[in-house]
Amino acid sequence: MAQVGRDDGILNDARVGASVSTFLAQRPVPMLIDGAFCAASDGRTMPLIYPATGEVIAIVARGGLADAARSVAAARHAFDSGSWPRLKGKERGALMERLATALEAAGEDFAVLEVLQAGKSITEARGDVARAVDGLRYYAAATRMNRGETIEVDQGTRAQTVREPIGVVAAIVPWNVPLVLTVAKLAPALAVGNTAVVKPSEPTPLTALMLGGLALELGWPPGVINVVTGIGSEIGGFLSTCAEVDVITFTGSTRTGAIVGANAVSTHKRIQLEMGGKSANIIFADADIEAAIAGAAAGIFYGQGQICSAGSRLLVQRTVYDPDCRGGCFARPEYQGWRSARFFDANGSADFYHSSRFGLPPRPFCDRGGRQAGRRRGSRASPRPRCRSLHGADRAGRCSTGLCSGAGGNLRPGPGCDSFR
């Protein structure tokens, strides 16, 4: 079993509170199935890595097919025989409102977990918690609006529509905005009386597990929310083909989404897919150019650009395009303050690069992007050393993350901050 933490590591930071430390100290951090926390049926586990430094922060249960089947059976039973779909809408809404209030009260713990598992800055993580609270409250209120219609189709003839829950919803959640997207998938499904199985991404299951735990503490019926952790191809593959799952909602890559969709069609599921993303910023001549530059910068650098709606293409009307500027607008003084947020630095503007844990080295993508944009021109000065967080060294040639040692030509990469050179 991997060693968790280290003497100078993130888990020893004073801002990792007692409740988070206790939660992470479980061996393993368990799954949530049928109202109880449990280890994998075969005892397997997997380490969770803090992406900024590569430090192991927790050992989590690695569920298999048997665990996925148990989670679906629990959700099926809770829907077919349990109280949740038979509650009045306002009763479900009251429980969802209480969950939102509990999440808000524990917001800092959830934000810290988002920092640890997703490599976010604490500022962005706190914003994500607020968005999740807002989502729960929105759908808690919507439980009172779930009504059908009476339609007069002919003289003396009326048709009535009735909105009913569908059944078991399987939610496959990605790693970039884990808490927000867990709530985005759970809240509307639960509001109308469905039950759910959540499959979080392998590296980011912690906030989904803690959210499920909060629901249990508040008296939610067992089996309404199940969280099964494990490998996507195993758990996701089962959920997308299991006949007892009625709806599958997936956010992730186009390739994986196509597989999920094909599997779901074969078992006549309802499907909701959000796959990939290539979003263009379009700047016309009549735009406020200064505001457009600021928006374009935020649009691509938010979340290190690892967001489906990231502004990954910039299209500028020819009459206001400056060929000598190209990418230089982002090198202006007001954007040179953008820097990676180390640990719980509330002043950081960007997150740590996340994809290293998936074996996707960033340099080839930077090179390819430069070639596509036609910006591969000779430099008048030697480039500053680059570190993994996609920013340069400071004026003295030192790594501005503080993770590397040395300076200038002698810059040596530290743990979690590999040199590009």
HELIX and SHEET records of a PDB file:
HELIX    1   1 ILE A   10  ASN A   12  5                                   3    
HELIX    2   2 ALA A   18  LEU A   24  1                                   7    
HELIX    3   3 LEU A   65  ASP A   80  1                                  16    
HELIX    4   4 TRP A   84  ARG A   86  5                                   3    
HELIX    5   5 GLY A   89  ALA A  105  1                                  17    
HELIX    6   6 GLY A  107  ALA A  118  1                                  12    
HELIX    7   7 ILE A  122  ALA A  142  1                                  21    
HELIX    8   8 THR A  143  MET A  145  5                                   3    
HELIX    9   9 PRO A  178  ALA A  191  1                                  14    
HELIX   10  10 LEU A  206  GLU A  217  1                                  12    
HELIX   11  11 GLY A  232  THR A  241  1                                  10    
HELIX   12  12 THR A  254  SER A  266  1                                  13    
HELIX   13  13 ILE A  289  PHE A  301  1                                  13    
HELIX   14  14 TYR A  302  GLY A  305  5                                   4    
HELIX   15  15 ARG A  318  VAL A  320  5                                   3    
HELIX   16  16 ARG A  326  ALA A  331  5                                   6    
HELIX   17  17 PRO A  333  GLN A  336  1                                   4    
HELIX   18  18 SER A  355  PHE A  358  5                                   4    
HELIX   19  19 PRO A  362  GLN A  372  1                                  11    
HELIX   20  20 GLY A  408  ASN A  410  5                                   3    
SHEET    1   A 2 MET A  31  ILE A  33  0                                        
SHEET    2   A 2 ALA A  36  CYS A  38 -1                                        
SHEET    1   B 2 THR A  45  TYR A  50  0                                        
SHEET    2   B 2 GLU A  55  ALA A  61 -1                                        
SHEET    1   C 2 THR A 150  ASP A 154  0                                        
SHEET    2   C 2 THR A 157  GLN A 160 -1                                        
SHEET    1   D 5 ILE A 225  VAL A 227  0                                        
SHEET    2   D 5 THR A 195  LYS A 199  1                                        
SHEET    3   D 5 VAL A 168  ILE A 172  1                                        
SHEET    4   D 5 VAL A 247  GLY A 252  1                                        
SHEET    5   D 5 ARG A 270  MET A 275  1                                        
SHEET    1   E 2 SER A 279  ILE A 283  0                                        
SHEET    2   E 2 GLY A 311  VAL A 316  1                                        
END                                                                             
